Amino acid sequence: MTVPNSQSLPVASALCQAARLARDARFDGLFYTAVLSTGIYCRPICPARAPKEDNVRYFASAAACAQAGYRPCLRCRPDAAPGSRPASPIVAEALPLLNAGQSLAAVSEALGISDRHLRQCFHGELGVAPKQYQLYQRCLLAKQLLHQTDWPVTDIAFASGFHSVRRFNDCFKAQLQLTPTQVRQREACVEKPVTLTLKLTYRPPYNWPWVSAFLQARAIDGLESAGANHYGRCFTVADAAAWFMARHDSEACAFQVTLWLADWRQLTSAVSAIRRMLDLDSNSAAIDAAVQAALPNAAINNGLRLPQFPSVFEAGIRAVLGQQVSVKAARTLVTQLVHTLGPPLAGDGQAPPETARAGELRVGFPSPAAVADHDLAFLKMPGQRRETLRRLAAFCAASPHARADNWLALKGIGPWTVDYARMRGEAATDIWLAGDLGVKQALAALARVEHEACRPWRSYLTIQMWSQLT
């Protein structure tokens, strides 16, 4: 069965019917099935008895199901489904801003478009308005916390982005047609634990052995921890310190993620950032088909993912430090920068106990201001490159929301640096690093590469070329 590109998924089609009857995990989160007789909507992998075709309707998003009056299934739990990357670039850029709690007006202004145009894009892509999507995602996160944790309902309400328990209860019931009490099947704890553990799912295939090796080769001691079965790191969410540790569970097509935040009100943004860092929402089967079309005579490595940095600034700094040096040498330079200028992991005056005991995750990546204000003499590299780092940091400190494309005006920043930063810091999917040394080496060993056939996923073709070298 061919897995479609989410840009052209034929909702209400024979393909959706075949996928749900086969409980094909490759379609999980790409569409949802609503059952007319029960008023419930499900994931394609739902273990319940499959309803007859004339008793179901298909929707492109969970929010669209809710808007049509359906409530989520308590067996397959749509709140735990992997996400999907929107085909619309506008919607793709808007989702992280909405997840961070920004208003419709603020998101429209940040994207340089009108509120009306943003609403039109959302209706065309997801079948719902931006505000409806935002509220529903908050309710789905709250439902996931009710299922997977024993947090008090009050803490869940605020962590999910609501400003009062009353507003949370009203919205939860209106959106899901369930009350928090109906969802929760365990006793709440008296006091919220220091950390939170969630199950974050993905659509297979996910080539974790390759992704793990890629991350291990570049992991920075103290900032990151990478191993055969885990990856974790320190990061910031809205200037609040955070860390996570993700352990891979191949049988469940998921990661068990333990998370700590200095400010739990940023939980929605933190979970979204972790999903992005691990690239959990890609449609690998469709991407692999495009990569194979670009490499018709080669055996490809299926299920490659594109790990992201928490910020485009970090991606840019690492790109500059990696110019014309080996991965090992770049790692050494980044380690020196982090250990010299990185802030110690702390929240409310102290580091979380688990991290302090383990000693693995203890420092964050330096801020733009910290890099811009230092002479960087400790970095053993040409003085001009140090000045490039400082110029880039000063620009990012002054314009924290500027896109990487704007860096080309800075002395010492070229197209490769910008493209690498966009690929690994902005989750740009169509970056073809033709001038990259590793790509050139792989090209020399391959008889035929038709990179145009891989649009809009040439970033994955780029990492496919890197994987061919190993």
N, C-alpha and C positions, 0 to 999 in steps of 0.2 A: 504494500500500500504506500503510495507516494504522499509524503507529508507536505502540505502546501506552505507557501510563503504567507505569513499572516497578512500581507498587503492584499492578498487576493483570496482569502479564505471564503469559500462559498457557504456562508451560513444558510441553513435550511437546504441541505443537499444530500445526495446519496453518499458522499464522502464522510459527512458527519455521522450519518447513520451507521456506516461500516465501522467507523472509529469507535463509537459508543458500544456497539454490539461486541466488538473485539476487546473493549476496555484497553485501548491502545494508549500507553502512557506518553507516547510522543505527541499526542494531541492535548494533553492535560493543560488547562489554562488557555488554550487557543479558542475554545468555544464552550458554551454551557448548554445543558439540555433541561428544558422546563417541561414538567408533566402537568397536563391540563386537569386531570382528574384529582390530583392531590394538592395542586398549588405549590409544589416544591420544585426547586431547580438543583441540578447535580453536575458534578464533574463527569467527563467522559469515562473515567475509571471507576465510577461508583459501583460497589459490590452488590447493590440491591438488584432484585430481578428487573431485567430490562423491560420497559413498557413498550406497547405497540407503537409503531411509527405514526399512526394517525392520532395518537394521544400525546405527541410531544411537539415542542417548538424549540428552535435553536436561536441562541443569542451570542453576540460577540464578546460580551463582558458580563460579569456578575452584577454590576450596577444596573445594566439594562434589564436583567431579569427582575431585580428588585423594583425598578420603576414600572415594570409591567404587572407587578402585584404578586410575584412569587417569593417564597421564603426559602432560605438555604437548607439543604439536606443535613441532618445531624449525623449521618453515617459517613458520607464522603467528605463533608466539611469543606465547602468551596473557599473558606478563609485560608486554608492551607495550600491551595493550588499555586503553582508557579505563575509568575506574571508573564506578560508577553510584551515585546518591544513594539510600540506603535509604528505604523508605517509613516504617519504624518510627522515630519520633523518638528512642527510647532507643538503638537501634542506631546512628543517625546521630551521636548525641552520644558514644557509646562508641568509635567507630572512631578518632578523632584521639588519644584517650587510649591505646588499645592500640597505635597506631602510634608513640606516644612511649615505648613500652616499659613502661607501667604494668601491674601485676599485675591479675588478675581481681578480687581483693579490693579493691584500691585504686580500680579503675574503678567497681565496685558502690557503694562508699562515696561516691565523688564524685557519682554519679547518684542516691543516696538510695534504692537498691533492693537486694534480696537477690541473692546470687550465682546462686541458682536461677532467679530471674525473668530475670536477664540472659541466662543460658544458654537459657532458653525463647525469648526474643526473637530470639536469634541463630539458633537452630534453625528458627524460623518464617520468618525473613527470608532467611537465607543457606544454611540446611541444614547448618551446622556449629557447633561450640562456639566460644566466644570465643578460647580458647587455641589451638585448631586454626587458626582464622582468622589469629591473630597470627603463629604460626610459619610458616604458608604464605605470608603477605605478605612476611615477611623473606626467605624462600627465593626468591620471585618477584623481589624487588628485587636479590638477589644474582645471579640468573640474568640480569637485565637488565644489570647491571654486567659480568658475564662476556661478554655478547654485544657490548656497546657500548663497553667501555673495555679498556685493557691494564693495568689495575691488578693488582698482585700479589694472589694469592688471600687472603693473610693480611689485607691492608687491606680487601678486599671483605668478609671475614667479620666484622670488627669494625664496619665502616660499616653493615652490614646488621642489627646489633643482637645479634650473638653474642659471647660472652665468651671463646671459645676456638676455635681452628681445628678441633680434634677434634670439638667439639660441632657446629660448622658443617657439617663433612663428613658426619657421621652424620645430621643432620637433613635436609640437602639431598638425600641419597640416599633417605632414608625418605619424604620428602614428594614428590619429583619423579621418583623411580625412575631417576635419572640421577646421575652424579658430576660435580663441577665440571670435571674434565678432559674429559668427553664433551661438555660444553656449549661450552667455550672452544675457539676455532679460530684463535687468534692467540698470539703469544709475549707473555708478561707483561713489563712494563717492570721495570727494576731498581729504580727509585725512583718513587714515586707522584707524578704531576704536581700542580702547585699547585691547579689547578681541574679540575672534572669537567664533561663535556658529555653530556647525556642527551636522548633524543627522548621527549617527552611528548605523547601522542595525545589526541584528542577525537572525539566523534561529531558529524558535520555535521548541520545547518548551524551555523556559527559566524560571526557578523557582525563580523569583525575590524575593518573600516573604522570602524564605529560605536564599538566598544569602544576602539579606538586613539584616536579623537578624544576620547572621554570621558576617557580617562586623560591625554592630552596637556593637556587644558584644566585639569587639577587637579594635574599633576606638580610636585613640589617640587624645585628645583635642589639637587643634592648628595645628596638622599635618593632621588630617582627619576630615571630617564631614559626618556623616552617619545618614540617617533617612528612614522612610517607603518608600519614593518615590525618594530618591536621595543618591548619594555617591560622595564625592570629596576628593581631597588630594593635598598636595604639593609634588613635585618630582623634579628631575633634569634630563636634557637631554644634554649630552656632556658638563657637568659642568655648564650648564645654568639653572637658576631657572625657575620653571614652576608650574602652578596649573591648576586643572580642576574641574568642577562640572557637574556631569551627572545626568539627571533626566529621570526616566523611563517612557516610553510611550508604554504600553502593546498592544494597538490597532495597532500601527504602527510597532510592533516588533523592537523597536529601543530605543536609548537613545538620548536625546537632550543634547549635551555636550558643555558647555561654557569653553573656554580654554584661558589661558594667558601664554605667553612665553617671557622670557627676550631676547631671540634670535630667531626670527621667521624663521631663516634659518633652524632651527631644527624641523620644523613643521611635516615633514614626519615621523621622528623618534618618535615625541611626540604622533601623532595619532596612530602609531603602538603600542606604549607602553600602551596607554589607552585601545585599543582593547584587548591587552594581560591582563592588570590588571582586566578588566571586563569579560575576557574569552568569547569574542563575536564570535569567529570563530569556536567554537566546533560544531560537528555534534551530537547534543544531542539525537536525535531519535535513531541513531545507537549505541551511548554509552549506552542509557537506555536499549536497547535490550541485550547488553553484560552484563550489571549489573543484569538484570533480570535472565539471564542464570546462573549467579553465585549465585543468591539467589532465587532458583526455588520455594521455599515454602513461600516467604515473599512478602508483598505488598511494592513496592519500591516508593520512592519519585522521580517522574520524573523531568527531566529538570534541575538537579543540575549542577552548574558551579563551577569551581575551581579558585577563585580570586587569582591574583598574586601580589606580591610586585614588586616595580619598579626595584629592584636589588636583586641579590642572596645574597649580603652582608647583606642587611636589613633582608632578610629571615633567614639568619644564626644567626644574633644577636637576633632576636626575638625567634628563636628556643632555643638558650642557656638560655635566660631569662625565657623561659617557661618550662624548665626542672624541673620535679617533683613538679610543683606548679599548682594551679588552673588558669583558664583563667583570672579571675579577678585579681589575684595576679600578673600574668605576665603582664597584662595591666598596672598595677600600676608601675612596674619596667620600662617598656618601656616608660611610660609617664615621669618618672623622668629622664631617659637618654635623651629623646628628648628635654625636657624643659631646661636641664642643658647644653647640648652640641650641640643641633641642631642650624643651621644657620637661622637667621631671613629671611623670604621671601623678596627678594629685586631684583630689576633689574635696572641697570643704576643708582644706588644710592637710589632708592625709591621703596617701595612696590606698586603694582598696586592699583588704587583707590578703586575698588570694594572690594578687599580683606581687605584693611585697614578699610573701613567703616563697613563691616560685622564682622570683627574680628574673623571669624571662622577658616580661613586658614592663618597662620602667621609664620609657622616655618617648616623647612625641616628636614629630618632625618640626624643625624650626619654622617660625613664622616669617612672613615676608619682611617685616620690620627688623627682626633679629638678624637676618642675612644682610639686609641693606645697610644696617648701621655698623657692621663689623668690617675690618679690613681684610679678613679671610687669609691672613698671612700664613696660617697653619696648614693651608692646602698647598701641597707641593705640585704646582701646576703653573703654566705661563700666567704672568700678571694680567695680560689682556683677557684671559678667560675668567679670572677672578672678577675683573671689572664687569664682564658680561653678566656674571651671576648677580652682582650688586645692582646693575641696571635693571635686570629682570625682576629682582625682588622689590626694588623701589617702585617699579611700575605696578606690580601686583598689590603692593601696600596701598598705593594711591588709587588704584582702580581694581578692587577685589573681584568685581563681577565681569570684567572685560574678557572677551574671548581670546583664545590663543592666536587667532589670525592677526590680532593687533600687535603682536610681538615683532612682526617682521620689520617694523620701523625702528627697532632697537639695534644698535650696533652689536655685532657678534651673534645675532640670532638669524639663522637661515631656515629655508623650507624644511629640511630634515628635522630640525629641532621642533618646529611648530607642528609638523605632521605627527611626529612621535608623541608629543604632548596631547594633541587632539585625540589620537588613537587610544592612549592609555589614561588620559585625564578627563576627557570629555565624552568618552564612549562613542567616538565617531566610528561608524562601521565601514566606511568606504575609502579608507586610506591605503594607497598602494605605494609602499616605500621603495620605489624602483632604484633609488640611489643608495640604499642601505647595503653595507658590505656583505652581510649575511645573505640578503636577498640576491645580490649579484653572484655570490658563490653557488647558491642553489640553482639559479638560472643557468649557470654554466654546465651544470650536471643534468639538466632536463632538456629533452629534445623539443618540447613544445609547451608554451605557456600563453594562454589567451586571457589576459587579466580582465579585459573588457567584459568577458562572459560572466564574470563573478560579481558584477554590480548588483546590488548596493552593499556587498559584503567583502570588499577587497581587503579590509583590515584582517579578516580571517584568512585570506589568501596569503597575506604578508606573514602571519605567524605560522601558516602551513609551510611556507618556504623555510622559515627558521627551523621548524620541526624536521624537515627533510635532511638537515645537516647533522642531526643527532640520531 
